[in-house]
Amino acid sequence: MPAKKKVPKSAPYEKGAWAHVFAPRTKGERRYWLIKSEPDVFSYDDLVAAPKHTTCWDSVRNSGARNFLRDGMKKGDRAFYYHSNAEPSAIVGICEIVKEGYPDHTAFDPSHDYFDADSDPAHPTWFMVDVKAVAKFKTPVTLPDIKADPALANMALIKVSRLSVVPVSAAEWEHICQLGGVAP
């Protein structure tokens, strides 16, 4: 008889490097994030062109990024839209979380590139959120710009660059919005 699949566990959030993004919120508190997509796969313009300027943010297959999607992001939070593997890679817009974490259906679809044969619909491993386009940057904020800016030296984008979903501090958010020419 096969062993029962366990629901994926996470390290106690209160002890992790990003504990603050999982901490209880005050009423109406908004938190900030950065999500990555290759522009030739799904660009910010593709998001703007989507019905209601909204899509699911699926196919994330890293447990750290999954935890941010599943447990950190809340409806009303904002996220920078980052074009990765681009010349140059850059933050190009803002989107809003319009649906909180729910099971990622692509994990259960054998025809999908991100199918996970070990994922169990009864105990999902992978999660996604829905995002809606809010504003395109007037000036993209490039990765070289971010790395050269002392105000952004501790940004998670730089510290854990492999993750496709990372938190952004309120100060980083305001600074980058200013650089991009949009209201925070």
Salt bridges, closest charged atoms under 4 A:
GLU29 OE2 - ARG31 NE 2.98
ASP45 OD1 - LYS136 NZ 2.89
ASP71 OD2 - ARG70 NH2 2.94
ASP77 OD1 - ARG25 NH1 2.66
GLU96 OE1 - ARG78 NE 3.13
ASP104 OD2 - ARG61 NH1 3.00
ASP149 OD2 - HIS175 NE2 2.54
